[in-house]
Amino acid sequence: MFGLGVPEILVIAIIILLIFGAKRLPIIGESLGKTVKEVRKAKKEISSISKSEAKKEVGESNEPEGQPLESDIVDTVQKKMTEQVTDKILGQVPGIKQAEQLKDKADKIKKIVS
């Protein structure tokens, strides 16, 4: 497991206990469990959607041979899955929307200045 032994895990656990405190650890564990559950659920949804999209892409192909390469379909499906999972996970993280708004404002200011 990433080269971590029992002593390293204990040190990490003690540091987390000191940072967050004993009262907040159950809440953090619960929210972490919910996040993992949502990621698994999103993965299942995306894989079912991606399979149906892959079938559609094969049917709508304009390739000279009549079918696209399998690697092209896999790449397209992987890109869509990555985007959907990223959007779903980032939507659950507090502060992401505010950070995106600040980034947009900074980009507008850069355009005006340059």
C-alpha positions as CSV (number, residue, x, y, z in Angstrom):
1,M,0.0,0.0,0.0
2,F,2.2,2.8,-1.3
3,G,5.1,1.6,0.8
4,L,3.4,2.6,4.1
5,G,3.9,0.4,7.1
6,V,2.2,0.3,10.4
7,P,4.4,2.9,12.0
8,E,3.9,5.4,9.2
9,I,0.1,4.9,9.3
10,L,0.1,5.4,13.1
11,V,2.0,8.7,12.7
12,I,-0.4,9.9,10.1
13,A,-3.4,8.9,12.3
14,I,-1.9,10.8,15.2
15,I,-1.3,13.9,13.1
16,I,-4.9,13.8,11.8
17,L,-6.2,13.4,15.3
18,L,-4.2,16.4,16.5
19,I,-5.3,18.5,13.5
20,F,-9.0,17.7,13.5
21,G,-9.7,16.6,17.0
22,A,-11.6,13.5,18.3
23,K,-15.0,15.2,18.0
24,R,-14.7,15.9,14.3
25,L,-13.2,12.5,13.2
26,P,-16.5,10.6,13.0
27,I,-18.0,13.4,10.9
28,I,-14.9,13.4,8.5
29,G,-15.1,9.6,8.3
30,E,-18.8,9.7,7.5
31,S,-18.4,12.3,4.8
32,L,-15.4,10.4,3.3
33,G,-17.6,7.2,3.2
34,K,-20.4,9.1,1.4
35,T,-17.9,10.5,-1.1
36,V,-16.5,7.1,-1.9
37,K,-20.1,5.8,-2.3
38,E,-21.0,8.6,-4.6
39,V,-17.8,8.0,-6.7
40,R,-18.6,4.4,-7.1
41,K,-22.2,5.2,-8.0
42,A,-21.0,7.8,-10.6
43,K,-18.6,5.2,-12.0
44,K,-21.3,2.7,-12.5
45,E,-23.6,5.3,-14.1
46,I,-20.9,6.5,-16.4
47,S,-19.8,3.0,-17.5
48,S,-23.4,2.2,-18.4
49,I,-23.8,5.5,-20.3
50,S,-20.4,5.1,-22.0
51,K,-21.3,1.6,-23.2
52,S,-24.5,2.9,-24.8
53,E,-22.6,5.9,-26.3
54,A,-19.9,3.6,-27.7
55,K,-22.6,1.5,-29.4
56,K,-24.1,4.8,-30.9
57,E,-20.7,5.9,-32.1
58,V,-20.1,2.6,-33.9
59,G,-23.4,2.9,-35.6
60,E,-22.9,6.6,-36.6
61,S,-19.3,6.2,-37.9
62,N,-18.3,7.7,-41.2
63,E,-15.0,5.7,-41.4
64,P,-14.1,4.4,-44.8
65,E,-14.2,0.9,-43.5
66,G,-17.5,1.4,-41.9
67,Q,-16.3,1.1,-38.3
68,P,-13.9,3.2,-36.2
69,L,-10.9,1.7,-34.5
70,E,-11.6,0.2,-31.1
71,S,-8.9,2.3,-29.6
72,D,-10.7,5.5,-30.8
73,I,-13.9,4.5,-29.1
74,V,-12.1,3.6,-25.9
75,D,-10.3,7.0,-25.9
76,T,-13.5,8.9,-26.5
77,V,-15.4,7.0,-23.8
78,Q,-12.5,7.5,-21.3
79,K,-12.4,11.3,-21.9
80,K,-16.1,11.6,-21.3
81,M,-16.0,9.4,-18.2
82,T,-13.1,11.5,-16.8
83,E,-14.9,14.7,-17.5
84,Q,-18.2,13.5,-15.9
85,V,-16.5,12.0,-12.8
86,T,-14.3,15.2,-12.3
87,D,-17.4,17.4,-12.6
88,K,-19.4,15.3,-10.1
89,I,-16.5,15.1,-7.6
90,L,-15.6,18.8,-7.9
91,G,-19.3,19.7,-7.4
92,Q,-19.2,18.1,-4.0
93,V,-16.0,19.9,-2.8
94,P,-16.9,23.1,-0.9
95,G,-15.3,26.3,-2.3
96,I,-14.8,25.0,-5.8
97,K,-17.4,27.3,-7.3
98,Q,-16.0,30.3,-5.6
99,A,-12.5,29.4,-6.8
100,E,-13.8,29.1,-10.4
101,Q,-15.5,32.5,-10.1
102,L,-12.3,34.1,-8.9
103,K,-10.4,32.4,-11.7
104,D,-12.8,33.8,-14.3
105,K,-12.5,37.3,-12.8
106,A,-8.7,37.0,-12.9
107,D,-8.8,35.9,-16.5
108,K,-11.1,38.9,-17.4
109,I,-8.7,41.3,-15.7
110,K,-5.7,39.7,-17.6
111,K,-7.5,40.3,-20.9
112,I,-8.2,43.9,-20.0
113,V,-4.7,44.6,-18.8
114,S,-3.0,43.0,-21.9
